[in-house]
Structure formats: C-alpha cells, structure tokens
Amino acid sequence: MITDQQKSAKDQMLMVITNDVECNIPLEWDHCTKKIGSFKKVSEFEKKVKDFLAIRNYASNTEDLLEQVIIILQIEHDLFYRVADNQNANKLIVLLIHNQESYFPLIFRRKWKLVYVDHLLSTKSISSKDLTNSVADTINKQCKSNLVGCACRAFGKLHFPRSMDCLSEKKRLSDLFEKEEFKECEAIIEERLKIFLLEATRKRSIEEILRGLSFQSDKKEGPFFEKYQSIVDTLLILTFVNVLLVIYENGGFKVLPNLCFTKKKNQSIRIHQELIYLCVCTKKYFESKQRNNTEYAMLFERALCSSELVAIEAPNITTNQLVLIVIDPQLYAVRMRSKSLFPFSHCFHKWCQEQFLCNKDLADDRPTYCVTTLEQIPIGNENLKQWELVCSEKANRIYAMDLVRKYFSWSLHNCKQRRVLRDIIVAIALLSCGKISIATIEVAMHCFHSAISHYAHIIAMYFLCNTEFQYVYEDNSTNTVGQWLVDVTRCLWNSIPLTKKRFSHSGQFPLLEDVRRLELRHLGLRYLSTDEFINEEKQFTGFTQSLLKNGQCVEHILSSYNGNRNSSNEKYPLFVRDLLAIIKRVEDMPKNSEPQRMYTSLLLNLHEKNKEDTFLQVQLLRDMCIHQCVNNNTLLLHSKDAVLLNRCLEQMLLNADIDDSTINSWEQYCHDHGHDKLELVIKISKLKIELTKLIMALINIDINVSSFEQEHDAHNLIERMGALLSSSLALDDNSYKYMLHVWFLKQLHMCKGIHWIEVIFTHSKIRQAVPLFSNTVSPNTFGALDPRPAQDFYNPLLGVYGKNFMDKVYRIIQQTDTFNLDISCPMLANFLFSANLYNFSFEESQLKG
C-alpha cells in the first residue's frame, strides 16, 4: 500500500519524521521527506500541514515534540474530512514512530476506521495484519521481550505487608523469566496467561479493543489518537496481577522459615527424644531449583498447571477498566494466609472441602471408604491417587503442618506445640486409613475434627506449665504409632493441673477456689461496679466450700447485693439469673446427687420469695422444669404459675431449647408420679405449639375456596387443626376449652385478620369438608360464625357472629347485663380481636379490667 503511494507522494502523502529516526529512514523515502528540525518555528510546520490538508491554522503550546506532531495530525486530519467536499478524498499520511528496535509507519486513511495510539512504543514492531489477530495470538509473538517488564509492573500493583522484602522479591521475579533453570515455570505462566486473555477479551482482536476506546460519532468517523499506554502491556499487566496474587497468597516465591530437627535415639527409652532443633530457612521455589530440590519444584509446577486445582480468576477487562487503569491506578492487596510450606496447600484443602460439601458419598462415616472416594474424584486430568505417588512422607507431613497453622494458630502459638498436633493428626490418619497421604490427612481432619480440636486445647494447656515435650513421633509403622498415641494422650492429660484440681472429690484446691472468686467478682463488677460487694474471708472462708453449701452462700450473696448502694430492683432478676448460671457452670451437680437436691431446694426457695416478679418467676420455672421440681399443687389452670409455666414451655419449644424426646420424658415423669396438673400444662403447651406451626403453614399457602376439597394442603391443615382443637385433653373446666378456641382465633386474627377468618370458616364448602366447624358444640366458637349479610358489610363483627351476639356485647359494655362465659365465648373473641367495636370505643379502665 505504501509502495503504491510513492508514485504520487507529493500530492497524496505527507511524511513527517522526528530527529531520532533520521538515520533509519529508508533511502526510497528520502526524496519525499522533510526533517522536523528544518522548521525554524512551529508555525512553519503548521503551515506545511495546513497546505496539505487545506484547512485553517492550528496552534499548540505543548513542549513535547512528538506529542505535538501527533496532535496536529490528529486535529487536521479530522477537520479535513469534516468538510463535505472532502468526503471522497483519498489522502494518506504516514508518521514514522521510532521504538527501541525499529521504526513503525503509522498510517492515516479515510477508510481505516481505527484509532491507533502510541501504545506500541515499548514493544516490537507490529504489522497491520497483527491488528486483526486475537490478543492471545499477538501476545504469543510480542511478549517474550516484554514479559519481564509487564510482570514487574504487575508486581508493583500488589500491596504486601511490611514484613515482605519487596525489592529482593522483585529481583527474583525477574530471574523467573530470564534464567534458563526456570523455563518450565515460565512456560506454565505464559500458557495460563494466554488462556486468561482469551477469556477476558472474549477473543477480540487489538483492532476491536482500540475501536472500543475511541469516541466515535456521526461527525467523527476518522481515526483519533488516545493518550494511553500500550494496550498489549495493559492486558498483560491486568492478567499478571491475578496470576501473581494466587502465587503470593500461596507463598510460592516467598522466603519462609521452617524448622529442621536433629533427633537422637535413646536406647533405654522406647520413644525417641528430641535433643536439638535448629532454625533454617526454606527459600521456596527459587531455592528448590538452585539446590536441586526437585520434589518441591515438581509439586509447585504440577499444581500450577492445573486450572481446577489452582483456580485463577480471569481479569474483567472492559473499555472502562482500560481507561481507569491509566486515569486511576489501583493497588491489589495480597491476603496473607497462614504461612504454607507445601505448594498451594490451601488450594488442595479448599478443593477437598468442596468435595466434602457437595459429594454425598463422602458423608459416609467410614474413613477408608471416604479416602477411596476422594482419591477417585478427578482434578482436571488427575486425581489425588496420582498425587500420592509423587508426594513423599515428608511432603505429606508438611501438608499436615499447613493445616495445623491454618486452623489452630490461635491456640498453638509456637512451632513446638504445632509439631505435636501435626504428629497426632498424622498418627490418626495412619491408624484410621492405613497410610499417609493428602487424602487420608483431609479425611482425618474431616472425620475427627472435634477430637483434634480437643487435642489442640490440651496441648496448649500442657505448654503453660512445661517448655518441652518428651514424646517425638518418628516411626510410621501402624504397630507402634497406636502405642505412641496412647502414651502422648496420657502424658498430656496427666500433666495438666486442671485435671487434678477440678475433678478431685475434695474441694480444697486453689484452682476451683479461684474460679468461684473470679466469677463472683465479675458478677459484682457487672451489676454493682465493684468486685468487693461480699466478705470473702468471713462469709465464704476463701471460697473453699461449695456455693451450694447449706444454702447460706446464695443468701449471703443476695443480701450483699440488696444492701449495696449501687443495687437496682430492675437488675435484680438478671443478677439472680447470672448467679444461678455461675453455680451450674462451676459446681458439679450429677443427677440425683446431693448438690442437685440442694440446687432444686434453692430454686423452690427463690420461687416462693419472688412471687411478684414475673420476669424472675419465668426464669425460675424454666430451671425448675428442667430439674423436675415444679410444685404440682400450685398449677391450677387459671393460676399465675400455670400461665407462666405455659409461656416458658412455649418459648423453649419454639426456640428449640428442648427437643420432643425431652418434653415427652417430662410428660411421662409427671404421669408416673401423679403430677396431673403439670402434665396437663405440658400437654396444653405442646398442643398450642403444634397449632402455631399449622397456622404458620396455612397462612403461607394460597387457598382456592371454590375447589377447597381439591386443595389437599389447605384441606389437610384445617382438618389437623380441627382434630387438635377437639382432642380429648383432661379439661374439666369447660371455660378453658372456650379459651383455647379463643386463643386459636386470636392467632389467626393477628396473622391474617378477621376478614380472612370470615372467608375461610364461614364458607359452606369448608364447613362441609370439616364437620368440626359446622356443628355448634359447647366449646366450639366456629359454629357461631355466620356469613356476613350483604347489606351490612361495614360491620365485620356483626357479619361473623350475628346480630344477637352484637346486642349482647353492647349490653355487657353498658353494664346492663351480666357476663356469662359459658354462652359468650364468641363475644370474648371479639374483645380480643379489636379495641374498637361498631359505633363504640372502649375506655382505658375497661381495657385494663
């Protein structure tokens, strides 16, 4: 194309060059070129461009010569083609841009709707054919010499903690792409870069990306320069950032400490004893290459190859993001996980956890079956069984140590403690699965996590009183590892002072005394703002005796609270609640023991003395019910104790504080011991909870009244409600049956309103389908519900219960008639539903009464 234009260069082409590329101009172009230095003033150059494009002068104040040339060409080229007479003109401008290796002709043509920017100044020359290739294909040709620069620039966008030596690490990163020994890793990264670029750019060419960056409209159809750096570099850097993030979060290139242990075998002791341990440095991937540590390098490169195992997110490259990269550069924080010594151990662990979560076969409680299943699940073209063949025993132990650091660093603060737990995990894996591998370690952590957590706690307690641990795991034979685990467990347990002081039958031990003292001081600080509200030596003899001793300790504590000037009647129930929680937490109360009998006696005493405090009564009744010491004689159906106990049981059932088996056992206990009133309260509480669940299920479904019998869900729910309401509870008092129905109507009213009740329970089809609601029996309020008359739809209660009942309501309110509960239960439901009846409002005194 350029050769064709040489014939008429003076008429159709203007070539402008800068001084730095003068020596590189081909001879065939010399006759039609003019040196930029030959222009004495900027205006002379402007005039030259103006004459060529026949347009008005353009002035610029910029000091950058190359930028000035670009701007002038851009503006003049655009203005030229804006003129209607020039629409079909075929002018060609070639600007020679010099990059570090060669020059590149930048071509302006009317038909070439392309914004070509000075992005390629730092890259090799690119042909116009390359512009139509995909980005990944272009990178394959362009990035070899530029890869180091882009990697370093991406490294500069990462934000590391202050402990990271960024300068030395950046030098290591340069070596990765320049030295022959790292060519395998370089090839892996390049291959993954190309895959990510294909995903991110959606296989677009550079030309399409550049067009997306241009601001084009009907009036601007020509090419325009944009002030952005290399598009190729930008795409590479954005992709490099995600790759380096994953590698550095794994710790793949970082310098991390590791412990190397020298052990000596003592022939007189069966267990190996640690004599010396030395701290050395493991330099991860780089040093593994330089020191011919082929295992770590091989594992690192093999894991990095697997996109399923080491998942790297493709960058989200959009036009707006490419613009923002230049306008507002940002840093990417490296999330520092616990230090890992096994390459990409957190990726392995994350993948295994996903399998435990999603694969139903791994829910089996047999460790060997879980191991076999986990090993057969593919990871790309591999599985964990193949990784077992390349991982040595030392590598597997390092993997277990990474898991210990991840989960137990909060309690095990130094390497000695973590090493003991690591050896225990390895021993459990060997005993339960018969071998040591990544899969067996993961299964051991999954199946025995609770036991391993207990071991971690005991190890932390052990090292509070000891600095060394004499048992060192060394033999991987299943014949000896079991005995080693037994010896370690005994050693840990017997060395903890808590086991001696807490579980002895005598109370004369300092640890338990300190616990009582600290708990009560904390209680005083919380409610009285002082930790000296009791006389510890006089009243409690240094806390050597139990808080339940003779019942006097609790009385002293409560009297000390009431006598303190900071005490509050409002906080008293909370103080008693927390005091009882301390007693249950600190004192040992086996079932049917003397401490439990003392505690139940304390509950009964507090319940009798605090009859007026409803909040405290509910708390006490809850504990009394759990310890089966509720006074059956006080639980008349209309008594306050029965009502509060009912509320307490309902709350416990709704909150799932107790399960069905527990409350059934309480009911059976009452039946066996003749506690008929308590048994009845429990049955009523269960009945109300079951009705509540049915109500919530009913209001959450759609009901088609016209085809109610076909509505299986709604029909079944209402039938079950009717069956529960008509169940044969031992309710001798007929008024309580009324109240149970009224309570049921109130729950429906609060959830859906009285109109919904009228539509459902006054409809003929529902009455026919559910006979309970069609017959007016003594405890049944539903039989009194009538469809509302069409002429009086403004009065909801009149329509539901009829005019006779409404007249009765007015007479009762005006105190001209007596209130008979047996015949007025439907009206009582009205009172509960609304505080404002038709043409009448309640007074405050009547509402309280």
Secondary structure, DSSP 8 states (H G I E B T S, - for coil): -HHHHGGGHHHHEEEEE-GGGGGGS-GGGGGGEEEGGG-SSHHHHHHHHHHHHT----------HHHHHHHHHHHHHHHHHHSGGGTT---EEEEEEE-SS-EEEEEE-TT------GGGGGS----TTGGGSBHHHHHHHHHHHHHHHHHHHHHHTEE--TTS-HHHHHHHHHHHHHSGGGHHHHHHHHHHHHHHHHHHHTT-BHHHHHHHHS--BTTB-S--------HHHHHHHHHHHHHHHHHHHHTSSS-EEEEEEEEE--TTSSSBEEEEEEEEEE-HHHHHHHTT-HHHHHHHHHHHH-TTTS--------HHHHHHHHHS---EE----S---STTHHHHHHHHHHHHHH-GGGG-S-HHHHHHHHHHSEETTEEHHHHHHH--HHHHHHHHHHHHHHHHTTT--SHHHHHHHHHHHHHHHHHHHSS-SHHHHHHHHHHSHHHHHHHHHHHHHHHHH-S----B-----HHHHHHHHHHHHHHHHHT-HHHHHHSSSSS--HHHHHHHHHHHHHHHHHHHS-S-SS-HHHHHGGGTS-TTGGGHHHHHHHHHHHHSTT--TTTHHHHHHHHHHHHHHHS---TTSHHHHHHHHHHHHHHHHTTT-HHHHHHHHHHHHHTT---GGG--TTSHHHHHHHHHHHHHHHTTSS-HHHHHHHHHHHHHTT-HHHHHHHHHHHHHHHHHHHHHHHHTS---GGGGGG-HHHHHHHHHHHHHHTS------HHHHHHHHHHHHHHHHHHH-HHHHHHHHT-HHHHHH-GGGTS--TT-SGGG-----GGGTT-HHHHHH-HHHHHHHHHHHTTSS---TTT-HHHHHHHHH-SEETTEE--HHHHH-
